[in-house]
Amino acid sequence: MTIQEIIDAVKAYSKGEWMVKKINDETTRDKVLYGDTDRECTGIVTTCFASTKVIREAHKLGCNLIISHEALFWNHGDHQDWLKDNRTYQAKKALLDEYGITVWRDHDYIHSGVPVHIRQYVDGIFYGFAQELGWKIIDSPADAKDYEFDGVPAKLIAKELIEKLHLNGTRIVGDPETLVHKLRIVGHVDGRADNEILTKFETEDYDCAVTLECTDYTFNEYIRDSAELGIPKAIIMLGHFNTEEPGMKFMADTWLPKVVGDIPVHFVQSGDGFQYIH
């Protein structure tokens, strides 16, 4: 199969409808971010971020296609014209050229849904997170953002995340001793829907959040005040890539091999982007 045939097959396997509308190939962020799609595929690496480390590992594995979930060149839309004189850009581009690697982004399609049963699609990223952790999903697995626990302290959930996702650590806001019965992955707490997220935590009795991004001056403050007022709540600030990367592992481990046949498929963790100094 050519790289283009693989891309087309992954798109066809996905639901292709996200945010209540069909994905438009002209406007989607799921573009070929770098490289040639006409060549035969020698192997595939899936990852959350095609970092320099991941590119080098893909070459060692004999793979010339990286399917990443996030951008390659550090900006929304992966625009490169403004980077032509950037030394890091030039060095990363040279590495991709040297190894002959193509990078395609699978963001909208994998979030739109992949089939786990006949006619049942799930968000491939968050369902993959649930499978990796083995957590009990509340309600439908299609969304896989709400989880049920039997009064487990938030700090123990944080430790489980660190161990199972091979992270360097994490931060907790609020009360680490919060007994968690209901946890939600809330995604982007970055000014777009902070009031709505806060209201949901109040009206639906969530104890704990796992956040992708979280600004200090909205939801974060609410959780701190709640804990200090004797209403135990906590945030486990896992980070965007750390939360979503298990979905790319799920892709490599379960459904992508069925799509591409005998082409080798590997997951390479881009890894924890945070280091902690205590």
C-alpha positions in Angstrom: 0.0 0.0 0.0 1.1 3.5 -0.7 1.1 6.1 2.1 -1.9 7.8 0.5 -3.8 4.5 0.3 -3.3 4.1 4.1 -4.5 7.6 4.8 -7.6 7.0 2.7 -8.2 3.7 4.4 -8.0 5.3 7.9 -10.4 8.0 6.9 -12.8 5.5 5.5 -12.7 3.4 8.7 -13.5 6.4 10.8 -17.0 7.8 11.2 -16.1 11.0 9.5 -18.7 13.1 11.3 -17.5 15.3 14.1 -19.1 18.3 15.9 -22.4 17.3 14.3 -21.1 17.7 10.7 -19.2 15.8 8.1 -15.4 16.4 8.1 -14.4 18.6 5.2 -11.1 17.6 3.7 -10.5 21.2 2.8 -10.9 22.6 6.3 -9.9 19.7 8.5 -6.6 19.8 10.5 -6.0 16.2 9.3 -3.5 17.1 6.7 -0.2 15.6 5.4 2.1 17.7 7.5 5.3 16.7 5.8 6.6 14.4 3.1 5.5 12.4 0.1 2.4 10.2 0.0 3.0 8.4 -3.3 5.8 6.1 -2.0 5.1 2.5 -0.7 4.7 2.4 3.1 7.4 0.4 4.9 5.8 0.7 8.3 3.7 3.0 10.5 4.4 4.6 13.9 1.5 6.2 15.8 2.1 8.8 18.4 0.6 11.9 20.0 3.3 14.3 18.9 5.9 13.5 16.2 8.8 14.8 18.3 12.4 14.5 17.2 12.7 11.4 19.5 9.7 9.8 17.8 11.1 10.5 14.3 14.4 8.9 15.2 12.7 5.9 16.6 10.5 5.5 13.5 13.6 5.4 11.4 15.1 2.7 13.6 11.9 0.6 13.2 12.1 1.0 9.4 8.9 3.0 9.3 8.4 5.9 6.8 4.9 7.0 8.0 4.2 8.7 11.3 0.5 9.2 12.2 0.4 11.9 14.9 -2.5 13.2 16.7 -1.2 16.7 17.2 0.7 19.3 15.1 4.2 18.8 13.9 5.5 22.4 13.8 4.2 23.9 17.0 1.2 25.9 15.8 -2.5 25.4 15.1 -2.9 24.5 11.4 0.8 23.6 11.2 1.7 26.6 9.1 5.4 26.6 8.1 6.0 29.8 6.1 6.7 31.9 9.2 9.3 29.3 10.3 11.7 29.2 7.3 14.5 30.9 9.3 13.9 29.1 12.5 16.9 26.8 13.4 14.8 24.2 15.2 12.4 24.0 12.2 15.3 23.6 9.8 16.9 20.9 11.9 13.7 18.9 12.3 12.9 19.3 8.6 16.4 18.1 7.7 15.9 15.0 9.9 12.6 14.1 8.1 14.3 14.6 4.7 17.2 12.4 5.7 15.0 9.6 6.9 12.3 10.0 4.1 9.5 10.1 6.6 6.0 11.4 5.9 3.8 12.7 8.8 0.1 12.7 8.6 -2.1 14.1 11.3 -5.2 12.1 12.5 -7.1 14.4 14.8 -10.6 15.0 13.6 -11.1 11.6 12.1 -10.1 9.6 15.2 -12.2 11.9 17.5 -15.1 11.5 15.1 -15.3 7.8 15.9 -13.9 4.4 15.2 -16.0 1.2 15.3 -15.8 -1.1 18.3 -19.0 -3.0 17.5 -21.3 -3.1 14.5 -22.7 0.4 14.0 -21.2 1.6 17.3 -18.5 4.3 17.0 -16.4 5.6 19.9 -14.1 8.5 20.2 -10.8 6.7 19.5 -8.8 8.9 21.7 -10.8 8.9 24.9 -12.0 5.3 24.5 -8.4 4.4 24.2 -7.6 6.2 27.4 -10.4 4.2 29.2 -9.0 0.9 27.8 -5.5 1.7 28.9 -6.6 2.6 32.4 -9.3 0.0 32.7 -11.7 2.5 34.3 -15.4 2.1 34.5 -17.1 4.4 32.1 -20.4 6.1 33.1 -23.2 5.8 30.5 -22.2 5.5 26.9 -18.6 4.4 25.9 -19.0 6.6 22.8 -17.8 9.7 24.6 -15.6 8.0 27.4 -15.1 11.1 29.5 -17.0 10.3 32.6 -15.8 7.6 35.1 -17.1 6.0 38.3 -15.0 5.2 41.4 -15.8 3.7 44.8 -14.4 6.5 46.9 -10.8 6.3 45.8 -8.6 9.2 47.0 -7.6 11.6 44.2 -3.9 11.2 45.0 -4.1 7.4 44.4 -5.8 8.0 41.1 -3.0 10.4 40.2 -0.4 7.8 41.2 -2.2 5.2 39.0 -2.1 7.6 36.0 1.6 8.3 36.5 2.4 4.6 36.7 0.2 3.3 33.9 0.9 6.2 31.4 4.7 6.3 32.2 4.8 9.9 33.3 7.3 11.9 35.3 4.6 13.1 37.7 1.5 15.3 37.8 0.0 18.3 39.7 -3.1 18.2 41.9 -5.2 21.3 42.6 -7.6 21.1 45.6 -7.7 18.3 48.1 -5.5 15.3 47.3 -7.5 13.3 49.8 -10.8 13.9 48.0 -12.7 10.6 47.9 -13.6 10.3 44.2 -16.9 8.8 43.1 -17.4 10.7 39.9 -14.5 11.9 37.6 -14.6 13.8 34.3 -12.0 14.5 31.7 -12.9 18.1 31.0 -10.5 18.8 28.2 -9.7 22.5 27.5 -10.3 24.8 30.5 -8.7 27.7 28.7 -11.3 30.5 28.7 -13.7 29.0 26.1 -16.2 27.2 28.3 -14.8 27.6 31.9 -18.1 28.8 33.4 -20.0 25.9 31.8 -17.5 23.3 33.1 -17.6 24.9 36.6 -21.5 24.7 36.6 -21.4 21.1 35.5 -19.1 20.2 38.4 -21.5 21.9 40.8 -24.8 20.6 39.5 -23.8 17.0 38.7 -21.6 16.4 41.8 -18.3 15.6 40.2 -15.5 15.1 42.7 -12.4 15.2 40.4 -11.3 16.5 37.0 -8.6 15.4 34.7 -7.6 18.4 32.6 -5.8 18.8 29.3 -5.2 22.6 29.7 -6.3 24.5 32.8 -6.0 28.2 33.4 -5.1 29.3 37.0 -7.8 32.0 37.2 -11.1 30.2 36.6 -11.9 26.6 37.2 -8.7 26.1 39.1 -9.7 28.8 41.7 -13.2 27.2 42.1 -11.7 23.8 43.0 -9.3 25.4 45.5 -12.1 27.4 47.2 -14.3 24.3 47.2 -11.7 22.2 49.0 -10.8 25.0 51.5 -14.5 25.4 52.3 -15.0 21.7 53.1 -16.5 20.6 49.8 -13.8 18.1 48.7 -12.9 18.4 45.0 -9.6 18.0 43.1 -8.1 18.5 39.7 -5.4 16.1 38.3 -3.6 18.3 35.9 -2.3 15.6 33.5 -1.7 17.8 30.4 -3.0 17.6 26.9 -0.6 15.1 25.3 -0.4 12.9 28.4 -4.2 12.5 28.4 -4.7 11.9 24.7 -1.7 9.7 23.9 -3.2 6.4 25.1 -5.7 6.8 22.2 -2.9 6.6 19.7 -1.6 3.4 21.5 -5.1 2.0 21.2 -5.0 2.8 17.5 -1.8 0.8 17.0 -2.7 -2.0 19.3 -6.2 -2.7 18.1 -7.7 -1.3 15.0 -5.0 0.1 12.7 -3.5 -3.3 11.9 -6.9 -4.5 10.6 -7.0 -1.5 8.3 -3.5 -1.8 6.8 -3.0 -5.6 6.6 0.6 -6.9 6.9 2.3 -3.5 7.1 4.1 -3.2 10.4 2.5 -0.9 13.0 4.2 0.4 16.1 3.2 2.8 18.9 6.0 5.2 20.1 5.1 7.3 23.1 6.1 10.9 22.5 6.5 10.9 26.3 5.8 13.3 29.2 6.7 16.8 28.2 6.9 17.9 31.8 9.8 17.5 34.2 9.4 18.2 37.9 11.9 19.8 40.3 10.9 19.4 44.0 
